[in-house]
Amino acid sequence: MFPILFGARESNHFKARSPGRDAEIDLGRAASILRSIEHALEETKAEHTGLRSRIDDATARAAVTAGNDADEYLTREPEDNHFLNLLGAEIANGQRRLNELEIAIVHFDFLKTALVTRFPDLKLAPTVGASVDRA
């Protein structure tokens, strides 16, 4: 009956890949995911660093503009108050985003750890787009 189903040719029989080839393909897929996680982690850390720098700069400018006398707010021009309020709102938005980025960094680190734990032979190559090293 099998010859009837598969025809008379002997070369059409089913043949699975070797376990070594399967492992290589699985590792390649995992390496692709790891590269994506590393890329997202690097971008998130860079955004966090840049935003932190801009917030620190804005905070310093606001401190200089606000002054340090106890009654400084009484003699401040209304226009200066308006700009200080705008700057304060922007700083608050920046702080909110910093918190979001910190949470994302923790999540990406967790994903990376989980992936490397599941695929212990997986190592991220030192250059982007490089091949996967096997231990």
C-alpha angles and dihedrals in degrees: 000000000000092000088055093050096046098033127237095295115102094201095070096073121123116267125181125209120260118266089244091056091047090052091049092052092047091049091049091053091048090048090055090053091046091052089052092050091047091049092050091046093051092048092047093049091048091050090048093051093047094046092047089054093049092048091050089051093048091048091052092049091049091050092052092046094046094050127209106256117116092236097037092115091059095061098035118119116249090238090056090050090052093051092045090053091050091048090049091052091050091049090050090051090049091051090050090052091046089056091050091050092049090053091048091051091053090049094049090048089052092050091049092049092048092050095047090047091053093044105036093174090060118107127169111241114237094242127054112259094015122137125271119265120220120210 
